[in-house]
Amino acid sequence: MAQVQEQKLCYRPKEAVESLSVNMGVQTVRAQGSVLGSLIAARYILAVLGSIAMAIIYGLKVNLSVAMVAMLNHTALADHGVSPIEELEHLNAEPVCQGSNSTEAVEDGPFIWSEPVQGVILSCYFWGYLVSQVPGARVAESFSARWVMFFSVLINVVCTLLTPVAAKMHFIAMIVMRVGEGIGGGVTFPAMHVMLASWAPPNERSVMSAIVYAGTALGTVISMLMAGVLAGTFGWESVFYVMGGLSCLWMVLWLWLIQDTPSKQPFISQEERDFITSSLGTGSASAHNEPKPPVPWRKVFTSGPFYGILIAHICNNWGWYMLLIELPFYMKQVLQFNIKENAVVTAIPFLTMWFFSMALSKTLDALRSRGKITTTIARKTATFIASAVPMGCLLALCYIGCQRGLAVTLMTVGITAIGGMFCGLLSNHIDIAPNYAGTLMAITNTAATLSGIIVPIFVGHITHGNQTIGAWRVIFIVTIALYIVEIIAYLCLASGEEQPWNKGNKPTGSIETAEAEATPLNAKESKHSYNG
């Protein structure tokens, strides 16, 4: 008996040391998280890394639009692209503009892809983008939006690095790589909506959404500038190798610094965690562990505010993709900019878009917090700016001819204003149904993706053998008509209020949340005080 007691006495200190070691490790991690959280708000670390993720996805998407200018054999295409009958048909067509005074010769690339083939290569990205969104959204909502975002970037990086090899094999192999990128890119918006629904306090939702989704503009700027310089200096292959390689750095930071919810995040102060969870009503353990109710599909598809977002998203995406994908070709075909000029002039509007979206979102959130406007007014204002201004600029662009400076100015103003969509219609899914924000974004973005598929094919068909101002005028007028539809539909149907069906079939102990979005945020704060 004495020997047994002695053994127990010997083991107890060891067990105590092990327990103490574990506790010290946990406390160390929490202490590190508290220090980091006190320096930088964890929710804004998420917003910044989310913005970089969107920049990577969009950068790897649009780099082909610039690189393709250097990949194509323009001399061979000019010699074989137009038949004698087409020459007679376009004999009286408006001439293209004179190029710059630069004597730099444009070096032909190795590929003789006609305009229709170019359109298919550019649009096939959206074939994969179309099919991955709804499944990706359900995985993000049910499992982990963090991992969905990680694999999204990983797939895009791998396909980008393999693009030069695929292009030299056959344009079919090129299409396969682009479809793969689209599958990865398609889940990004739904996954980030799920992340924002768990991380963004209501009175910071516009700003955080704008930071994240304005990354698409920032990625476009960086990608177009880098692609132009790399293609013009080191050859078109370098565009894909350099940009794909640099994107790998983000994946390490994302896995290290980001978690799905504030409750799982070690790098956050307790004060910030309490603020986020109380403001979102997710502070209790049961709120985190309780599964979300199934999607009320019938109520979703009979909801006016949902259809307002859906129609606006489809129409706005037409203008967005028309400018995002086809702008480099307009600069080359009509305004006659060379590859390096093209990259700079095309990128500038997306840089100003980034600044504008930040300023607009901050202004609208400030007005909401002071009780000057409701969430509904904020969303409609931002979306109206994102459609009415580019519509006016495209209308003017139809009739200014070859005035290159004025054309660049109009495109800069129009694309800048499109930045309003980030704190307008793209944030609206979280307002009306935060429990299903990822799924709703997947549905509307899937429908809107049809624009990305149709635009390159449509532009390729209109400009085939007719790369003139007159041909582009037809393209711009179609875009203007869709902007008009967007304005009418969104102003009539959209809402910033949380919809009753957001709670599914669960009994609602309080309906105050559903009514809160109809009132200014300062009134909501005074009523709830954001305390759990």
N, C-alpha and C positions, 0 to 999 in steps of 0.2 A: 504493500500500500504506500509506503514511504517513497518507493522508487517511482511509482506512478505519479505521485504528487510532484516529485522532483522533475519528472519529464514535462508535466504540465507547466511548471514554473519556468522550465527552459524554453518552451515553445511560445508562451504568451508574449514575451518581449519581442520575438521575431514577428509574430502576427501583428503586434501593435506597430512595429516599425513599418511593415508592409502597408498597413492601413494608413499610417501617417504619411507614407510616401505617396500613396494614391491621392489622398486628400490635398497634400501640398501641390501635387501636379495639377489637380483640378483648379485649386486656388491660383496657381501661377498663370494658367491659361485665362482664367477669369480676370486676373489682375492685368494681364497683357491686353485683353479685350477692353477692359475699362479704360486703360491708358489710351489705346488707339481710338476708342469711341469718344473719349473726351477731346481728342485732337481733331478728328474728322467724324462727322455724323455718319454712321454706318449706312443709313438709307441713301446718302449721297455718294458713298463709295459704290453702292449698287447702281445708282443712276449713271455714274461716270463709266463704270465698266460695262454696263448695259449699252450705253451710247457708243463705246468703242466696239462692242460686239456688232451693233447695227452698222457702224462704219465699215467694219471688216466685211460683213455680208454684202453690203451695197458696193463697197469698193471692188470686191472680187466679181461682182455682177457686172458693173459698168466698165471695168477695164478693157473688156473685149471691144466695146464700142469705139474706143480710141485706138487700141492695138490693131483692130481690123483695118483701119486706114493705112497702116504700115504693112499689113499682111497681104493686101490685095495688089495684084498686077494691074494698075489702072490703065497702062498703055494697051495691054491685050484686051481688057474689057472695053475700052473705047473703040478698038478696031473691030471687035466681034459682037458687041452688045446690041447694035441697032441694025435692023434689016433695011433694005432700000425702001420698002413700003412705009416703014416707020419714019424714015427720014423725010419722005414726002408729007406724011401726016403732021410732022412737027416742024415743017419748013417755016411756017409762020408763027411758031411758038416764040414766047418771050425769051430773049437771050439771057445767058447767065451773066453774072456781074464780073467785072475785071478784078483780077487778083491784086495782092499787095505789090509794092515795088521791089520786094525781096527777090534776089536772083538765085536763092537757094533752090536747087532742083529737088523734086520729090522723088525719092528712090522707090522703085516698084518692089513689091513683095513677091513671094513665090506662088500665090494662090489666085486662080482665075475662077472666082465664084461670082455668078451673076447676081443681080439685085434680088430676085426671088430666093436664091439659095442663101444669100446673106440674111434675108428676112427670116428664113426658117432657123438658121443658126442662132440668131439673136432671140427669137421668140421661143425656141424649144426649152430654154431655161424655165419658162412658166408652165411647161407640161408637168415637170416634177413639182414645181411650186404649187400647182393646182391640187394635186392628189394628197399632199402630205399635211395640209393644214389642220383639217378636222381631226384626224387621228393624233397628230402631234399635240393638239390642244387638249384632248381627253387624257393623253398620257401625262401632260404637264399638270393638269388639274388633279389627277388621281394619284400620280406617283411623285414626280419631281420636275419642276420647271427648270431648276438649276442644271440638271443633267441633260435635259432636252436642249438647252442653249449650248452646252458644251459640245454635244455631238453634232449640232448644227454647224458650228464653226469648224469642227474637225473634218466633216465631210467636204465642206467648201475648200478647205486648205488642200486636202488630198487631190480633189478634182482639178484645182487650179494648177498644182505642181505637175500634173499629168497632161495638161492641155497642150503644150507644145508637141509632145510626142504624139498625141491623138490627132492633132491637126495635120501632121506630116504623114500619118497613116492614110486617113481618108476623112472627108467632112462628116461621114456617118459617125466615126469615132469621136469627132469633135462634138457632135450632137449628144452622144452618150454622156460625155463629161459635163456638158451644160445641163442636161436633165438631172444628173447627180447633184450638181450645185443647187438646182432648183428644189430638189427634195429636201436638202439641208436648209436652204433659205426659207422654205415655206413655213417652217415651224417657229420662226423667230418672233414674229409679231404676237401670235397666240401665247407663246411661252413668256414673253416679256409682260404681256397683259396680266398673266397669272401672278408674276412676280410683283408687279406694281399694285395689284389688288391686295397683296399681303403686306406690302411695305410702305405705300404712300398714304399718309394722312389726308383726309378729304380736302383740307385747306391748302395742301401742297401738291395736289394731284396734277394740276395744270403744269406747274414748273417741272416736276419730276418726269412727267410724260414728255414734255418738250425736250428736256435734257436727253432722255433716252432716244426718242425717235428723231430728234434733230441730228443724231449721229449718222442717219442716212444721208443727210446733206453734207456733213463733214467728210464722211467716207467718199462721197462722190467727188468732192473738191480734191482731196488728197490723191484719190485714184486717178482722176483725169490728169492732174499735174504730173504725178509720177509716171503714168503710162506714156504721156507725151514725151517727157524727157528721156525715159528709159528706151522707148522705141526709136526715138530719133538719134540717140547716142550709142546704145549698146545692141540694138536690134530688138525685134518684137518678142523674141523668146524671153528676154530678161524681164519683161512686164510680169509674166506669170511666176517665174522663179523667185524674184525679189519680193513681190507682194505676198505670195503664198508663204514664203519663209518667215517674213516678219510677223505674220499673223499668228504664228505658233506661240509667241510670247504671251499673248492674251490668255491662252488656255491655262497656263500655270497660275496666273494671277486670279483667274475666275475660280478655280478649284480651291485655292488657298483662302481667299477673302470673302466668298459669297456663300450664303446658305438660303434655303427656300423661304424661311420665315424668321422674324426677329427672335422668336423663342429658341431657335436652333443656332443662332449666331453667337459665337464666343467673342468676336471682336466688336462689342457694342456696350455702351454704358447702360447701367440699370435704368437710369432716368429716361434715356431714349427708348429703351425697350418698353417701359411702362407707358410712355407717351404714345407710341405707335399702336400698341395693342389696345389701350383704352380708347383711343380715337376711332379705331376700327371695330371696337366691340369684340375683340378676340382675346381679351385678357385672361379669361378663365381657362382652366385646363380642359373642361368639357367642350369649349368652343373649338379648341385645336383638335381634340381627339374624335369629335363627332363627325362622321362622314357627311359630305355634302349631298343634298337631295338630288335625285335624277333631274336631268334637264326637262323642264316643262315645254316640250316641243310645240304643242298646239298653241299655247299662250304666246310663245316667242313669235310664231309665224302669223299671229293675229294682232301683233303689237304695232301700233302706228309709229312710235319712236324708233323701233327696230328697223322698220322699212325706211324711215327717214335717213338713218345711218347707212343702210344698204344701198339705196339709190345714190346718195352723195358719194359714197366710197367708190362705186363703179364709175361714175362720171368723172370724179376728181382723179382717179387713177389713170384714166385715158389721157388727160392732160399731163399728168406727172410722168407717165412712161413715154409719152410722145416726146417730151423735152429731155427726159433722162437718157433715153436710148438713141433717139434720132437727132438730137441737137448737133453732135459732132458731124453727122452727115450733111445737115443743112449748112453748117459752117464751111464744109469742104466743097459741096456740090454747087451751092448758090453764091455764098459770099467769098468763096475761093481763098480761105485761110489755109496756110500750110500746116503740117502736123504739129509743130511746136506752138504756133500762134493759136491753132485750134484748141489745143489742150488748155492754154491759159484763158482764152476768151470763154470757153465752155465752162471752166471751173469757177470763175469769179462769181457768177450768179448764185451758185450753191453755197459759197462762203458767206455772201450777204444774207442768204436765206437762213443760215445757222444763227447769225447775230439777230436777225429780225424775229425768229421764232422764240429766242430766249427773252427778248425785250417784251414781245407781245404777251407771252405766257405770264411773265412776272407782273405786267400791268393788269391783266385780267384777274389774276389771283388777288392782287392788292385791292382792286375795286370790289371783288366779292367779299373779302374779309372786312371791308369797311361798310358793307351793306348797300353799296351803290347799285350793284347788279346781282341777278341770280345766276346760278350755274347754267340754266337754259339760255339766258341772254349771252353769257360768256361764250358758250359753245357755238351759238348761231353767229355771233359777231366774228369769231375767228374763222369759221367756215365760209362766211360771206366774203371776207377779205381774200381767202385762199382761192376763191373762184371768180369773183367779179373783176379783180385787178388783172390777173392773167388773161381773162377773157377780153378786156379792153386793149391790152397790149398786143394780143394776137390779131385783133381786128385792125389795129393800126399797122401791124407788120405786113398785112396783106397789101397795103397800098403805098408803101414808102419806097418801093423799088430797090435800087442798089446802094442806098445810103447806109454804108456799113456801120458807121459810128452810131447812127440813130437806131439801127437794127439791134446792135449789141446792147444799147441802153434800154430799149424796150424789153428785150429778153431778160436782162438783169433785173429790171423792176418786176416783171411778171413772175419769174422764178422765185425771187425773194418773197413775194406775197404768198406763194404756195406754202411757205413755212407755217402759215396760220392753221393748216390742217393738223399739225402735231398737237396743238392744244384745243383743237376744234373737234372735228368728227372722229379722229383717231383716239381721243380720250373719252369719248362719249359712251363706249361700251361699258367702261368701269362705273360710270355714273348710274346707268339704268339697271345694271345687274352685276354687281361685283362678284357674286358667287359663280357666275358663268361668263366672266369677261373674256377668258381665253377661247371658249367655244364660240361666243358671239363674234369675236374678232376673226376666228377661223372661217366662219360662215361668210361674213361680209368680204373678207380679204380673198377668199376663194372665188367668189363671184367677181370681185374687182380684178382678179388675176386674168380673167378673160381679156381685159383690155391690154395687158402685157403681151398676150399671145397674138391678138389681132393687130395691134399697132404696127409692129415691124413688117408683117405681111402686107398690111394695107399700104404703108408708106412705100414698100418695095414695089408693089404693083403700080401705084400712082406715078412713081418716079422712074419706072423702067423705061429707058430710052428717052426720058423727058425730064431731065434734072434741071428744071427751070423754076423761076419764081411763080409762074402760073400753076405748076403742079403742086408746089408747096402751099399755094393759096387755098387750093381745094382741101388739103390736109388741115390747115388752120381753121377753115370755116366749119368743118365737121366738129372739131374740138370746141369751138365757140358754142355750137348748138348744144353740145352735151353739158357745158358749163351752165347754160341757161336752165336746163332740166334740173341740174344739181341745186341751183339756188332756189328754185320754186319748191322742190320736194323737201329740202332740208328745213327751210323757213316754215313750211306748213306742218311738218310732221315731227320734227326733232324735239326732244325734251332732255333736261338735265336731271330730272327726278328719278329716284330709285323706283322701279316698277314693282307692284305687289307680287308678281310671279317670281321675283328674285329669291323669295323664301321657299319656293317649291310648294310642297303640300304640308310643310311643317306648321304647327300652330304658332302664331306670332304673339308673343307675350306683350310686344309693344309695336305699334304701327308708326311710332314717332319718327323712326329712321326713314320710312318711305315718304314721310311728309317733309323731312328736313331739307331735302335738296330744292324744294320749292321756295325756301326762304334763304335770304343772304346768310353767308357763313357766320357772320358775327352773331346773328340771332341764334343760330344753331349752337355756337360755342357757349353763349350765355345760358342756353337751356340745358345743355348736357355737361358743359365744362370739361368735356373729354376726360372724365374720370371714370375708371372702371368700377 
